[in-house]
Amino acid sequence: MVPRESVSQDRVKLQLVRPEVPSSKFDRLSMKSGITIVGLMIGGVVGFLLRPSVPFIGQLPFTTVITRGGNLQGLDQLLIGYARTSFNYLIAGIVVGAVVGLIAAFVISSENRESH
């Protein structure tokens, strides 16, 4: 049998190491990514809310839109065109939202750089 090693009960002091020069480039990159993602999500929600509605039925549910009508059966397959159009609205909203978010991030980043 192999003898067990005893674990020392000594306390170890840990110290946080902070760089002398702050990494502002990393902070700007994460801020740009965050604002772009927020814009992407807002654009997706707006695109989903502005999707066209089907006459006498209204707007299609999210599962039908996201599958582009792939889950429709029977007479509901007549709605595939509306489902594809609704999906295209969703994607257009995502793209526009991401672009607006990215532009906003660059504007905010340049204003912060000028103020320093």
Secondary structure as a PSIPRED ss2 file (coil, helix, strand):
# PSIPRED VFORMAT (PSIPRED V4.0)

   1 M C   1.000  0.000  0.000
   2 V C   1.000  0.000  0.000
   3 P C   1.000  0.000  0.000
   4 R C   1.000  0.000  0.000
   5 E C   1.000  0.000  0.000
   6 S C   1.000  0.000  0.000
   7 V C   1.000  0.000  0.000
   8 S C   1.000  0.000  0.000
   9 Q C   1.000  0.000  0.000
  10 D C   1.000  0.000  0.000
  11 R C   1.000  0.000  0.000
  12 V C   1.000  0.000  0.000
  13 K C   1.000  0.000  0.000
  14 L C   1.000  0.000  0.000
  15 Q C   1.000  0.000  0.000
  16 L C   1.000  0.000  0.000
  17 V C   1.000  0.000  0.000
  18 R C   1.000  0.000  0.000
  19 P C   1.000  0.000  0.000
  20 E C   1.000  0.000  0.000
  21 V C   1.000  0.000  0.000
  22 P C   1.000  0.000  0.000
  23 S C   1.000  0.000  0.000
  24 S H   0.000  1.000  0.000
  25 K H   0.000  1.000  0.000
  26 F H   0.000  1.000  0.000
  27 D H   0.000  1.000  0.000
  28 R H   0.000  1.000  0.000
  29 L H   0.000  1.000  0.000
  30 S H   0.000  1.000  0.000
  31 M H   0.000  1.000  0.000
  32 K H   0.000  1.000  0.000
  33 S H   0.000  1.000  0.000
  34 G H   0.000  1.000  0.000
  35 I H   0.000  1.000  0.000
  36 T H   0.000  1.000  0.000
  37 I H   0.000  1.000  0.000
  38 V H   0.000  1.000  0.000
  39 G H   0.000  1.000  0.000
  40 L H   0.000  1.000  0.000
  41 M H   0.000  1.000  0.000
  42 I H   0.000  1.000  0.000
  43 G H   0.000  1.000  0.000
  44 G H   0.000  1.000  0.000
  45 V H   0.000  1.000  0.000
  46 V H   0.000  1.000  0.000
  47 G H   0.000  1.000  0.000
  48 F H   0.000  1.000  0.000
  49 L H   0.000  1.000  0.000
  50 L C   1.000  0.000  0.000
  51 R C   1.000  0.000  0.000
  52 P C   1.000  0.000  0.000
  53 S C   1.000  0.000  0.000
  54 V E   0.000  0.000  1.000
  55 P C   1.000  0.000  0.000
  56 F C   1.000  0.000  0.000
  57 I C   1.000  0.000  0.000
  58 G E   0.000  0.000  1.000
  59 Q C   1.000  0.000  0.000
  60 L C   1.000  0.000  0.000
  61 P C   1.000  0.000  0.000
  62 F H   0.000  1.000  0.000
  63 T H   0.000  1.000  0.000
  64 T H   0.000  1.000  0.000
  65 V H   0.000  1.000  0.000
  66 I H   0.000  1.000  0.000
  67 T C   1.000  0.000  0.000
  68 R C   1.000  0.000  0.000
  69 G C   1.000  0.000  0.000
  70 G C   1.000  0.000  0.000
  71 N C   1.000  0.000  0.000
  72 L C   1.000  0.000  0.000
  73 Q C   1.000  0.000  0.000
  74 G H   0.000  1.000  0.000
  75 L H   0.000  1.000  0.000
  76 D H   0.000  1.000  0.000
  77 Q H   0.000  1.000  0.000
  78 L H   0.000  1.000  0.000
  79 L H   0.000  1.000  0.000
  80 I H   0.000  1.000  0.000
  81 G H   0.000  1.000  0.000
  82 Y H   0.000  1.000  0.000
  83 A H   0.000  1.000  0.000
  84 R H   0.000  1.000  0.000
  85 T H   0.000  1.000  0.000
  86 S H   0.000  1.000  0.000
  87 F H   0.000  1.000  0.000
  88 N H   0.000  1.000  0.000
  89 Y H   0.000  1.000  0.000
  90 L H   0.000  1.000  0.000
  91 I H   0.000  1.000  0.000
  92 A H   0.000  1.000  0.000
  93 G H   0.000  1.000  0.000
  94 I H   0.000  1.000  0.000
  95 V H   0.000  1.000  0.000
  96 V H   0.000  1.000  0.000
  97 G H   0.000  1.000  0.000
  98 A H   0.000  1.000  0.000
  99 V H   0.000  1.000  0.000
 100 V H   0.000  1.000  0.000
 101 G H   0.000  1.000  0.000
 102 L H   0.000  1.000  0.000
 103 I H   0.000  1.000  0.000
 104 A H   0.000  1.000  0.000
 105 A H   0.000  1.000  0.000
 106 F H   0.000  1.000  0.000
 107 V H   0.000  1.000  0.000
 108 I H   0.000  1.000  0.000
 109 S H   0.000  1.000  0.000
 110 S H   0.000  1.000  0.000
 111 E H   0.000  1.000  0.000
 112 N H   0.000  1.000  0.000
 113 R H   0.000  1.000  0.000
 114 E H   0.000  1.000  0.000
 115 S H   0.000  1.000  0.000
 116 H C   1.000  0.000  0.000
